[in-house]
Amino acid sequence: MTTASNQDPSEVSKFNELASRWWDPASEFKPLHEINPLRVAYIDKQVSLKDKKVLDIGCGGGLLAEGMAALGASVTGIDLAQDSVEVAKLHLLESGYEIDYQVVASELMAETHAGSFDVVTCLEVLEHVPDPAQLVKDCATLAKPGGSVVLSTLNRNLKSFLGAIVGAEYILNLVPRGTHEYERFIKPSELNRWARAAGLSINDMAGISYNPLSKSYSLGSDTDINYLAHFRVPA
């Protein structure tokens, strides 16, 4: 394990406490289980995962990593929540996938493995770190020339406050109260600015929406609350 400057110890502790429930589809991670197929499909559509060397930053218990491995990617997953990484490793005994999980900081990984990955993913992580711009830079550094970076986070506006915090945490109880801090949400314009500063160019952006009536998620053009973005690294 490495000491990382770009981490919030309270956030790491929060996910360590929840680690044992990562693979319970009825737990606090139920929304992630439900949107994971959408996320994996989006990434595969953008980059074609088969035979790609992929780094998943903030891999948690391995939901996304295993989804990408199922489509033929060679996946490395890193996270600072050690308990979550241990759960991810244990789940490989059940799934049978071969994924390299490590407890290591993205900034150290960027120093030792610059330009090593065809695809770098970092989903639902940027809003949990003190310096998201630095994390975007780490992602860009780790991707190969001509490679891809896929990021996701929460937009910052009234609709996202009502949907992601008031609705999801207090009314619908989709996630535990206190999961998110509105001040840490990131506008697409901010993410684009950080990406450009890191040498990335935007290729695509899509939103994930929740329908409380059908209790289902869908991928579309509405980026007001939760959104994914695909960036390219110059060849």
C-alpha positions in Angstrom: 0.0 0.0 0.0 1.2 3.5 -0.8 0.6 6.8 0.9 -1.3 9.0 -1.5 -1.6 12.8 -1.3 -4.7 12.9 -3.4 -7.0 11.0 -1.1 -9.6 11.8 1.5 -9.1 9.4 4.4 -12.7 9.6 5.5 -13.8 8.5 2.0 -11.4 5.6 2.0 -12.6 4.6 5.5 -16.2 4.8 4.3 -15.7 2.4 1.5 -13.6 0.1 3.7 -16.5 -0.2 6.1 -18.9 -1.2 3.3 -16.4 -3.5 1.6 -18.0 -6.8 2.6 -21.3 -5.8 0.8 -19.8 -5.0 -2.6 -21.2 -8.1 -4.3 -24.6 -8.0 -2.6 -27.0 -6.7 -5.2 -29.5 -5.7 -2.5 -26.9 -3.7 -0.5 -25.9 -0.1 -0.6 -24.2 -0.9 -3.9 -27.5 -1.9 -5.6 -27.4 1.2 -7.9 -23.9 0.3 -9.0 -25.0 -3.3 -9.8 -27.9 -1.9 -11.8 -25.9 0.7 -13.8 -22.9 -1.5 -14.3 -24.1 -3.2 -17.5 -24.8 0.3 -19.0 -21.3 1.5 -18.0 -19.6 -1.6 -19.5 -21.6 -1.4 -22.7 -20.8 2.3 -23.0 -17.1 1.7 -22.6 -17.1 -1.3 -25.0 -18.9 0.8 -27.6 -16.3 3.5 -27.4 -13.2 1.5 -27.3 -14.0 -2.2 -28.1 -12.7 -3.9 -24.9 -11.6 -7.2 -26.4 -7.8 -7.7 -26.1 -7.4 -4.2 -24.6 -5.1 -3.6 -21.7 -7.2 -1.7 -19.2 -6.6 0.1 -15.9 -9.6 0.7 -13.6 -8.8 3.4 -11.1 -10.9 3.2 -8.0 -12.0 -0.3 -8.7 -13.7 -0.9 -5.4 -14.9 -4.5 -5.1 -14.4 -5.1 -8.8 -17.8 -4.7 -10.4 -16.6 -2.7 -13.4 -13.3 -4.6 -13.7 -15.1 -8.0 -13.9 -17.6 -6.6 -16.4 -14.7 -5.5 -18.7 -12.8 -8.7 -18.2 -16.0 -10.6 -19.3 -15.7 -8.8 -22.7 -12.1 -9.9 -23.1 -10.1 -7.1 -21.6 -6.9 -7.6 -19.6 -7.7 -5.6 -16.5 -5.7 -4.1 -13.7 -7.7 -2.6 -10.9 -6.3 -0.2 -8.3 -7.9 1.3 -5.2 -6.8 2.7 -1.8 -9.5 1.0 0.1 -7.6 -2.2 1.0 -10.7 -4.0 2.3 -12.5 -3.4 -1.0 -9.5 -4.7 -2.9 -9.4 -7.9 -0.8 -13.1 -8.4 -1.6 -12.4 -8.0 -5.3 -9.6 -10.6 -5.1 -11.8 -13.1 -3.2 -14.6 -12.7 -5.8 -12.3 -13.9 -8.5 -12.5 -17.3 -6.9 -16.1 -17.3 -7.8 -16.0 -15.6 -11.2 -12.8 -17.2 -12.5 -11.6 -14.0 -14.2 -7.9 -13.1 -14.1 -7.6 -9.5 -12.8 -4.6 -7.8 -11.3 -5.8 -6.0 -8.2 -3.5 -3.7 -6.3 -3.7 -1.3 -3.4 -1.8 1.6 -4.9 -2.2 5.3 -5.5 -2.9 6.6 -9.0 -0.1 9.2 -8.8 2.4 6.4 -8.0 1.0 4.3 -10.8 1.4 7.2 -13.1 5.1 7.5 -12.1 5.8 3.8 -12.7 3.5 2.8 -15.5 3.1 6.0 -17.7 1.8 5.2 -21.2 1.1 1.6 -20.4 -2.6 1.1 -20.9 -4.9 1.1 -24.0 -7.8 2.3 -21.8 -8.0 3.9 -18.4 -11.3 4.0 -16.6 -12.1 6.1 -13.5 -15.8 5.9 -12.7 -17.6 7.6 -9.8 -14.3 8.4 -8.2 -13.5 12.0 -9.1 -16.1 13.4 -6.7 -14.5 11.6 -3.8 -10.9 13.0 -4.1 -9.5 16.4 -3.0 -7.9 17.2 -6.4 -9.9 15.7 -9.2 -7.9 17.6 -11.8 -4.8 15.8 -10.7 -6.6 12.5 -11.0 -7.6 13.3 -14.6 -4.0 14.1 -15.3 -2.9 10.7 -13.8 -5.4 9.0 -16.1 -4.0 10.8 -19.1 -0.5 9.9 -18.1 -1.3 6.2 -17.7 -2.9 5.8 -21.1 -0.9 5.0 -24.2 -0.5 7.5 -27.0 -3.7 7.1 -29.1 -5.4 5.4 -26.1 -8.6 6.3 -24.3 -9.7 7.6 -20.9 -13.3 7.0 -19.7 -14.5 9.1 -16.8 -17.8 9.4 -15.0 -19.0 11.6 -12.2 -22.0 13.7 -11.0 -23.0 17.1 -12.5 -23.3 20.1 -10.2 -26.7 21.9 -10.6 -30.1 22.1 -8.9 -31.4 19.0 -10.7 -28.4 16.9 -9.6 -28.8 18.1 -6.0 -32.4 17.1 -6.0 -31.9 13.9 -7.8 -28.6 12.5 -6.5 -28.8 13.7 -2.9 -32.4 14.6 -1.9 -34.0 11.9 -4.1 -31.4 9.1 -4.0 -30.3 9.5 -0.4 -33.3 10.8 1.5 -36.5 9.9 -0.5 -35.8 6.8 -2.5 -33.0 5.5 -0.2 -31.0 4.3 -3.2 -27.7 5.0 -1.5 -26.8 5.7 2.2 -27.2 9.3 3.4 -23.9 11.1 3.2 -22.6 9.1 0.3 -22.1 12.3 -1.8 -21.2 15.9 -1.1 -22.8 18.3 -3.5 -19.8 20.7 -3.4 -17.7 18.0 -4.9 -19.9 17.4 -7.9 -18.3 18.3 -11.2 -19.7 20.2 -14.2 -18.9 18.8 -17.6 -17.3 22.2 -18.5 -14.9 21.7 -15.5 -14.1 18.1 -16.5 -13.5 19.2 -20.1 -11.2 21.9 -18.9 -9.1 19.6 -16.7 -9.0 17.0 -19.6 -7.7 19.6 -22.1 -5.1 20.7 -19.6 -4.0 17.0 -19.3 -3.7 16.8 -23.1 -7.0 14.9 -23.7 -9.6 15.6 -26.3 -13.3 14.8 -25.8 -14.8 12.2 -28.1 -18.2 11.5 -26.5 -20.4 12.2 -23.5 -23.5 10.5 -22.3 -25.8 10.5 -19.3 -27.3 7.9 -17.0 -30.8 8.6 -15.9 -33.1 6.9 -13.3 -36.8 6.5 -13.7 -38.4 6.2 -10.2 -41.6 4.8 -11.7 -40.1 1.8 -13.5 -37.1 1.8 -11.1 -34.8 1.4 -14.0 -31.7 3.2 -15.4 -31.1 4.2 -19.0 -28.2 5.6 -21.1 -29.0 8.7 -23.1 -28.2 12.4 -23.8 -29.4 13.8 -20.4 -26.1 14.6 -18.6 -27.8 16.8 -15.9 -27.1 14.3 -13.1 -24.8 11.4 -13.8 -22.6 11.4 -16.9 -19.9 9.4 -18.6 -17.2 10.9 -20.9 -14.8 9.3 -23.4 -11.5 11.1 -24.0 -8.7 10.3 -26.4 -5.0 10.7 -25.9 -3.0 12.2 -28.8 -1.3 9.5 -30.9 
